[in-house]
Amino acid sequence: MRFVKGHGTENDFVILPDPDASLELPASLVTWLCDRRAGIGADGVLRVVPAKLSAEAGEILDRESAHGPRSGDAEWFMDYRNADGSVAEMCGNGLRVFARYLVDSGLAEPGEFDVVTRAGVRHVGLGPTGDVTVEMGAPVVEGESWATIGVTEYTGLVVNMGNPHLACVTGDPVGRMDLTAQPGFDPAVFPAGVNVELLNSVGERRVVMRVHERGSGETRSCGTGAVAAAVAAARLAGERQGQWVVEVPGGLLTVTLGEDSSLLTGPAVLVASGEVTANHA
Ligand SMILES: N[C@@H](CCC[C@H](N)C(=O)O)C(=O)O
């Protein structure tokens, strides 16, 4: 099996090209690929599938066609899996790395194009090298909820980015928090689990964020989480739009909040490629 390894602000992925849509991805294969000792090691897997060969992508494109002609142009479907093998709707850093892979491998021209994700069609923009920007859609704020870390409870904003987030702005320094275990959360609000972001405001339109991701544990960055964090910080500052810098353990992301949209910009790099023989249980 051919693979490429890449990361976006150290949120890392195993990329699996699947040009004829023949690759099966049982959870056991994904967890083995993502295993940092027994496998390649990653926070998730990105399967690269031609949209026209994927029934799932076809359904998404049909559903989206009402939103405009652009969606029909998407050539590639990003099949994203978390490190535990679970399927997620969307991955912002993954999509930036996915786009970088398409351009670097000659499957897409530098510039702008669309990619199908389970959360819908997403527009990406990138040059032959450098940062990648993703149009992340409109963040949907669905009220407030709580998360617990140890005995401490944090209040946060429920933000739907296609996938579920709870973004908690706090005065407790996030650098000192123990995010090794899944934070407690309200299963009535998040029946399918949640990605939990903890953040401190550290300047004008600048936050420091750590995240515990559903299905992957603590990661060094989360793109959808960075947008959710910017939305929470903006609301607290009485703002709705503008550009926010989100410092994550793996680097810096820029989030631009618009009236009905959001953009995520940051680095996306490919670091290795090779052949792997699946020998998972
Ligand atoms: N790291 C991703 C989010 C990946 C999916 C998430 N763990 C979920 O289950 O919703 C990002 O960069 O957005």
The ligand as an SDF file (V2000), in Angstrom:
LIG
                    3D

 13 12  0  0  0  0  0  0  0  0999 V2000
   -7.8720   17.5490   13.4020 N   0  0  0  0  0  0  0  0  0  0  0  0
   -9.0290   17.8940   12.6610 C   0  0  0  0  0  0  0  0  0  0  0  0
  -10.3470   17.3820   13.1850 C   0  0  0  0  0  0  0  0  0  0  0  0
  -10.4420   15.8720   13.0070 C   0  0  0  0  0  0  0  0  0  0  0  0
  -11.8130   15.2900   13.3220 C   0  0  0  0  0  0  0  0  0  0  0  0
  -12.1590   15.3090   14.7840 C   0  0  0  0  0  0  0  0  0  0  0  0
  -11.2570   14.5410   15.5970 N   0  0  0  0  0  0  0  0  0  0  0  0
  -13.5980   14.7770   14.9440 C   0  0  0  0  0  0  0  0  0  0  0  0
  -13.7880   13.5980   15.2770 O   0  0  0  0  0  0  0  0  0  0  0  0
  -14.5260   15.5520   14.7290 O   0  0  0  0  0  0  0  0  0  0  0  0
   -9.0440   19.3300   12.1940 C   0  0  0  0  0  0  0  0  0  0  0  0
   -7.9490   19.8330   11.8980 O   0  0  0  0  0  0  0  0  0  0  0  0
  -10.1070   19.9210   12.0380 O   0  0  0  0  0  0  0  0  0  0  0  0
  1  2  1  0
  2  3  1  0
  2 11  1  0
  3  4  1  0
  4  5  1  0
  5  6  1  0
  6  7  1  0
  6  8  1  0
  8  9  2  0
  8 10  1  0
 11 12  2  0
 11 13  1  0
M  END
$$$$
